[in-house]
Amino acid sequence: MIKAIFFDLDDTLLWDQKSIQEAFVATCKAAEEKYGLDPVKFEEAVRDAARKLYSSYEIYPFTQMIGINPFEGLWGNFLDDQEDFKKMKDMAPGYRKDAWTMGLKAMGVDDPEFGYELGELFPAERRKVPFVYEETFQTLDALKGNYRLLLLTNGSPDLQNTKLEITAELSPYFDEIVISGDFGRGKPDAGIFEHALSLLSLQKEEAIMVGDNLMTDILGANRAGIKSVWINRHNKERNEVVPTYEIKHLEELFPILEELAEK
């Protein structure tokens, strides 16, 4: 019998990709106004520069283990105590400036000062646009009280808590919030799922994991022997990782829970 539901945060409850996209649109508009750059091409150039830079840092393997993507690196402060996060905190200002400056250069503009300005504008814009999926709150409202709810998210505690602060209505729904940067390893490591179970004193058969990412949420749940629900809003192709269930909308969770309650 299912007693608890584990939810991923980014692109499961919070629409993080849209928030990042809107922050890029607003920041690239500033470059269009100053230099007449095509904002779509400029965004591509900055995203490309950010990915390349990010993967060149010595801290990159750590970011992969914890689950912090290059675009989170463009707006996070990483004010966490752990040694690797301190390195990220030191790296972040230069990374922001360099990614935007390299993007400008790729478009034929050599202006590091403006690159710095854009690098500081992007985090401000990202903080202004916390998008939550329309069905998130009604789904959580219906579940709260009937199931124990746990948030299981990859990332820097400082950054994930910032996301929760700017969407303050989310946190009170959850009995526990587990962030990979606190635990020391991220999804798909089975250990973080086992840790989540232990916090609620539950067996693996008593929980179900809901997430959008096959390679973290679903693979990790599978490894830990926990049933999984892949929320596939954008008709992505399935790979070798097989979820227990697949849905397109959070409300499709309810028939699954009803079916499991009858078993």
C-alpha positions as CSV (number, residue, x, y, z in Angstrom):
1,M,0.0,0.0,0.0
2,I,1.3,3.4,-0.9
3,K,1.7,5.7,2.1
4,A,4.1,8.4,0.7
5,I,4.7,10.2,-2.6
6,F,8.1,11.6,-3.5
7,F,8.1,14.5,-5.9
8,D,10.9,15.9,-7.9
9,L,10.9,19.7,-7.9
10,D,12.3,21.2,-11.2
11,D,10.1,20.6,-14.3
12,T,7.8,18.4,-12.2
13,L,6.1,20.9,-9.8
14,L,8.1,24.1,-10.8
15,W,8.4,24.9,-14.4
16,D,12.1,25.7,-14.2
17,Q,12.8,25.5,-18.0
18,K,10.2,28.2,-18.6
19,S,11.7,30.4,-15.9
20,I,15.1,30.0,-17.4
21,Q,13.7,30.7,-20.9
22,E,12.0,33.9,-19.8
23,A,15.1,35.1,-18.0
24,F,17.1,34.5,-21.3
25,V,14.5,36.4,-23.3
26,A,14.6,39.4,-21.0
27,T,18.4,39.4,-20.8
28,C,19.0,38.9,-24.5
29,K,16.5,41.8,-25.2
30,A,19.0,44.1,-23.5
31,A,21.7,43.0,-26.0
32,E,19.3,43.5,-28.9
33,E,18.6,47.1,-27.7
34,K,22.3,47.9,-27.3
35,Y,23.8,46.1,-30.3
36,G,20.9,45.0,-32.5
37,L,21.7,41.4,-31.9
38,D,19.3,38.7,-32.9
39,P,18.0,37.6,-29.5
40,V,17.3,34.0,-30.5
41,K,20.8,33.5,-32.0
42,F,22.4,35.3,-29.1
43,E,20.7,33.1,-26.6
44,E,21.9,30.0,-28.5
45,A,25.4,31.4,-28.4
46,V,25.3,32.1,-24.7
47,R,23.8,28.7,-23.9
48,D,26.6,27.0,-26.0
49,A,29.3,29.1,-24.3
50,A,27.8,28.3,-20.8
51,R,27.8,24.5,-21.5
52,K,31.4,24.5,-22.7
53,L,32.7,26.7,-19.9
54,Y,30.8,24.8,-17.2
55,S,32.2,21.4,-18.4
56,S,35.8,22.8,-18.3
57,Y,35.8,23.6,-14.6
58,E,37.4,21.2,-12.1
59,I,34.2,21.3,-10.1
60,Y,32.2,19.9,-13.0
61,P,32.2,16.2,-11.9
62,F,30.8,17.4,-8.5
63,T,28.0,19.4,-10.2
64,Q,27.1,16.3,-12.2
65,M,27.0,14.1,-9.1
66,I,24.8,16.6,-7.2
67,G,22.7,17.5,-10.3
68,I,23.3,21.2,-11.0
69,N,23.0,22.2,-14.6
70,P,24.9,25.0,-16.4
71,F,22.0,27.4,-16.4
72,E,21.5,27.0,-12.7
73,G,25.1,27.9,-12.5
74,L,24.3,31.2,-14.3
75,W,22.1,32.4,-11.5
76,G,22.9,30.5,-8.3
77,N,25.0,32.0,-5.4
78,F,25.9,28.7,-3.8
79,L,26.1,30.0,-0.3
80,D,26.5,26.5,1.1
81,D,29.0,25.3,3.7
82,Q,30.4,22.3,1.9
83,E,33.9,22.7,0.3
84,D,32.8,22.1,-3.3
85,F,30.0,24.6,-3.0
86,K,32.5,27.2,-1.7
87,K,34.4,26.6,-5.0
88,M,31.2,27.0,-6.9
89,K,30.5,30.3,-5.1
90,D,34.0,31.5,-6.0
91,M,33.6,30.4,-9.6
92,A,30.1,31.7,-10.2
93,P,30.7,35.5,-10.8
94,G,33.5,34.8,-13.3
95,Y,31.4,32.1,-15.0
96,R,28.4,34.4,-15.4
97,K,30.6,37.2,-16.9
98,D,32.6,34.8,-19.2
99,A,29.6,32.9,-20.5
100,W,27.8,36.2,-21.6
101,T,31.0,37.7,-22.9
102,M,31.8,34.7,-25.0
103,G,28.2,34.7,-26.3
104,L,28.7,38.4,-27.3
105,K,32.0,37.5,-29.0
106,A,30.4,34.7,-31.0
107,M,28.0,37.4,-32.3
108,G,30.9,39.7,-33.2
109,V,30.7,42.0,-30.2
110,D,33.8,42.4,-27.9
111,D,32.5,44.1,-24.8
112,P,33.4,42.3,-21.5
113,E,31.9,45.2,-19.4
114,F,28.5,44.6,-21.1
115,G,29.1,40.8,-20.6
116,Y,29.4,41.5,-16.9
117,E,26.2,43.5,-16.9
118,L,24.3,40.8,-18.7
119,G,25.7,38.2,-16.3
120,E,24.3,40.1,-13.4
121,L,21.0,40.9,-15.1
122,F,20.2,37.2,-15.8
123,P,20.0,36.1,-12.1
124,A,17.8,39.1,-11.3
125,E,15.4,38.2,-14.2
126,R,15.4,34.5,-13.2
127,R,14.3,35.5,-9.6
128,K,11.4,37.5,-11.0
129,V,9.8,34.6,-12.9
130,P,9.0,31.5,-10.8
131,F,6.6,29.5,-12.8
132,V,4.5,26.7,-11.2
133,Y,2.5,24.3,-13.4
134,E,-1.2,25.1,-13.2
135,E,-2.1,21.7,-11.8
136,T,0.6,21.6,-9.1
137,F,-1.3,23.2,-6.2
138,Q,-4.6,21.4,-6.9
139,T,-2.8,18.1,-7.0
140,L,-0.9,18.7,-3.8
141,D,-4.1,19.9,-2.1
142,A,-5.9,16.7,-3.0
143,L,-3.0,14.5,-1.8
144,K,-2.1,16.4,1.5
145,G,-3.6,14.6,4.4
146,N,-4.1,11.3,2.5
147,Y,-0.4,10.7,1.8
148,R,2.9,11.8,3.3
149,L,4.6,14.0,0.8
150,L,8.4,14.3,0.4
151,L,10.3,16.6,-2.0
152,L,13.3,14.9,-3.5
153,T,15.4,17.4,-5.5
154,N,18.9,17.5,-7.0
155,G,20.9,20.7,-6.5
156,S,22.6,23.2,-4.2
157,P,20.7,23.6,-1.0
158,D,21.1,27.4,-1.3
159,L,19.7,27.5,-4.8
160,Q,16.9,25.0,-4.3
161,N,15.8,26.8,-1.1
162,T,15.9,30.1,-3.1
163,K,13.5,28.5,-5.6
164,L,11.2,27.5,-2.7
165,E,11.4,30.9,-1.1
166,I,10.2,32.6,-4.3
167,T,7.4,30.1,-4.5
168,A,6.7,30.1,-0.8
169,E,3.3,28.3,-1.1
170,L,5.1,25.0,-2.0
171,S,7.2,24.0,1.0
172,P,4.3,23.7,3.6
173,Y,2.9,20.7,1.6
174,F,5.9,18.6,2.4
175,D,6.7,16.5,5.4
176,E,10.3,16.3,4.4
177,I,12.5,18.1,1.8
178,V,15.6,16.2,0.7
179,I,18.2,18.2,-1.4
180,S,21.1,16.2,-3.0
181,G,23.7,18.9,-2.0
182,D,22.8,18.3,1.7
183,F,22.9,14.5,1.3
184,G,26.2,14.4,-0.7
185,R,24.9,12.4,-3.7
186,G,22.1,13.1,-6.2
187,K,19.5,11.1,-8.0
188,P,19.9,8.5,-9.6
189,D,22.0,7.3,-6.7
190,A,19.8,4.8,-4.8
191,G,21.2,6.0,-1.5
192,I,19.3,9.3,-1.6
193,F,16.0,7.4,-2.2
194,E,16.8,5.0,0.7
195,H,17.6,8.1,2.9
196,A,14.2,9.6,2.0
197,L,12.4,6.3,2.9
198,S,14.3,6.2,6.3
199,L,13.2,9.8,7.1
200,L,9.6,8.7,6.8
201,S,10.2,5.2,8.4
202,L,8.8,3.5,5.3
203,Q,9.6,0.4,3.2
204,K,10.3,0.8,-0.5
205,E,6.9,-0.8,-1.4
206,E,5.1,2.1,0.5
207,A,6.4,5.0,-1.6
208,I,6.1,6.1,-5.2
209,M,8.4,8.6,-7.0
210,V,7.0,11.2,-9.5
211,G,9.5,13.0,-11.7
212,D,10.1,14.3,-15.2
213,N,13.7,13.0,-15.7
214,L,14.2,9.3,-16.8
215,M,17.9,9.4,-16.0
216,T,17.6,10.8,-12.4
217,D,14.1,10.5,-11.0
218,I,13.0,7.2,-12.7
219,L,16.4,5.4,-12.8
220,G,17.1,6.2,-9.2
221,A,13.6,5.0,-8.1
222,N,14.1,1.8,-10.1
223,R,17.5,1.2,-8.5
224,A,16.0,1.6,-5.0
225,G,13.0,-0.7,-5.8
226,I,10.5,2.2,-5.6
227,K,7.6,2.4,-8.0
228,S,8.0,5.4,-10.4
229,V,5.8,7.7,-12.4
230,W,7.3,9.5,-15.3
231,I,5.6,12.8,-16.1
232,N,6.2,13.3,-19.8
233,R,4.5,16.6,-20.6
234,H,6.4,17.1,-23.9
235,N,6.1,13.7,-25.6
236,K,9.8,12.9,-25.1
237,E,11.1,9.6,-26.5
238,R,11.5,6.9,-23.9
239,N,15.0,5.5,-23.6
240,E,16.2,2.2,-21.9
241,V,14.9,3.4,-18.5
242,V,11.4,2.1,-18.0
243,P,9.1,3.8,-15.5
244,T,6.3,1.8,-13.7
245,Y,3.8,4.4,-15.0
246,E,3.9,7.3,-17.5
247,I,1.6,10.3,-17.4
248,K,1.3,13.6,-19.2
249,H,-0.4,15.6,-16.5
250,L,-0.1,15.5,-12.7
251,E,-3.8,14.8,-12.3
252,E,-3.3,11.4,-14.0
253,L,-1.7,10.4,-10.8
254,F,-5.0,9.9,-9.0
255,P,-6.2,6.8,-11.0
256,I,-2.8,5.2,-10.5
257,L,-3.1,5.8,-6.7
258,E,-6.6,4.4,-6.7
259,E,-5.5,1.3,-8.6
260,L,-2.6,0.7,-6.2
261,A,-4.9,1.2,-3.1
262,E,-7.0,-1.7,-4.3
263,K,-4.0,-4.1,-4.6
